[in-house]
Amino acid sequence: MANVTVNITGGSDKENVTAATLGNQRWGANGSAQFGQALAVNGGGATLTIYKTTAPAQLTKPVEVPAGGSLTLNVLVNQNDMTVSQVVA
């Protein structure tokens, strides 16, 4: 398992993001943690889903989670797409 942190760092739809999920963990609304806090996620391939109040309501991107250590996902959220930069430690 890796300690994963999700940060919403910018983009034209940054203010419309309500939550994010990766594996079986959720950040933001109805989540186990707020953005910027770490949650334990199983290693391997997973899908990062960003939920927002504007259409489309969800954006997804595949993410490779390391088997251990920590992973920070810095996400730029625009109306129709997102850019994810990963920092592994």
C-alpha positions as CSV (number, residue, x, y, z in Angstrom):
1,M,0.0,0.0,0.0
2,A,1.1,3.5,-0.6
3,N,0.1,6.7,1.1
4,V,-1.6,8.8,-1.6
5,T,-2.3,12.5,-1.4
6,V,-4.5,14.2,-4.0
7,N,-4.1,18.0,-4.5
8,I,-6.3,20.1,-6.9
9,T,-3.6,22.6,-8.0
10,G,-5.3,24.6,-10.7
11,G,-7.2,24.7,-14.0
12,S,-10.3,26.5,-15.2
13,D,-12.7,24.1,-13.2
14,K,-10.6,23.9,-10.0
15,E,-13.3,25.7,-8.0
16,N,-16.0,23.2,-9.2
17,V,-14.3,20.0,-8.0
18,T,-16.2,18.3,-5.1
19,A,-14.4,15.0,-4.7
20,A,-11.8,12.5,-6.1
21,T,-11.6,8.8,-5.9
22,L,-8.6,6.4,-6.4
23,G,-9.0,2.7,-5.8
24,N,-11.3,2.4,-2.7
25,Q,-10.5,5.8,-1.2
26,R,-12.2,9.1,-1.6
27,W,-11.1,12.7,-0.9
28,G,-13.4,15.7,-0.6
29,A,-17.2,15.6,-0.2
30,N,-18.2,12.3,1.6
31,G,-14.6,11.2,1.6
32,S,-12.3,9.8,4.3
33,A,-9.9,12.8,3.9
34,Q,-9.8,16.3,2.5
35,F,-7.6,17.2,-0.4
36,G,-4.0,17.5,0.7
37,Q,-4.3,14.6,3.2
38,A,-2.9,11.1,2.7
39,L,-4.9,7.9,2.4
40,A,-3.6,4.3,2.0
41,V,-4.3,2.9,-1.5
42,N,-3.4,-0.6,-2.7
43,G,-0.5,-0.7,-5.2
44,G,-1.1,-1.3,-8.9
45,G,-3.2,0.2,-11.7
46,A,-6.1,2.3,-10.6
47,T,-8.4,5.0,-12.0
48,L,-8.4,8.5,-10.6
49,T,-11.9,10.0,-10.9
50,I,-12.5,13.7,-10.3
51,Y,-16.1,14.7,-9.5
52,K,-17.2,18.3,-10.3
53,T,-20.4,20.4,-10.4
54,T,-20.0,21.3,-14.1
55,A,-20.5,19.1,-17.2
56,P,-19.0,16.6,-17.6
57,A,-19.6,15.7,-14.0
58,Q,-16.7,13.2,-13.9
59,L,-13.2,13.1,-15.4
60,T,-11.0,9.9,-15.3
61,K,-7.4,9.1,-15.8
62,P,-5.4,5.9,-15.2
63,V,-2.8,6.1,-12.4
64,E,-0.1,3.5,-11.4
65,V,0.1,3.4,-7.6
66,P,3.4,2.1,-6.2
67,A,3.4,-0.9,-3.9
68,G,4.7,1.2,-1.0
69,G,6.0,4.6,0.0
70,S,4.0,7.7,-0.9
71,L,2.5,9.2,-4.0
72,T,1.3,12.7,-4.5
73,L,-1.1,13.5,-7.4
74,N,-1.2,17.2,-8.4
75,V,-4.3,17.7,-10.6
76,L,-5.1,20.5,-12.9
77,V,-8.9,20.4,-13.7
78,N,-10.3,22.0,-16.8
79,Q,-13.9,21.7,-18.1
80,N,-13.3,18.7,-20.3
81,D,-9.9,17.3,-19.2
82,M,-7.4,17.1,-16.4
83,T,-3.6,16.9,-16.2
84,V,-2.1,14.8,-13.4
85,S,1.5,15.1,-12.3
86,Q,2.8,12.4,-10.0
87,V,5.5,12.7,-7.3
88,V,6.7,9.4,-5.9
89,A,8.7,9.3,-2.7
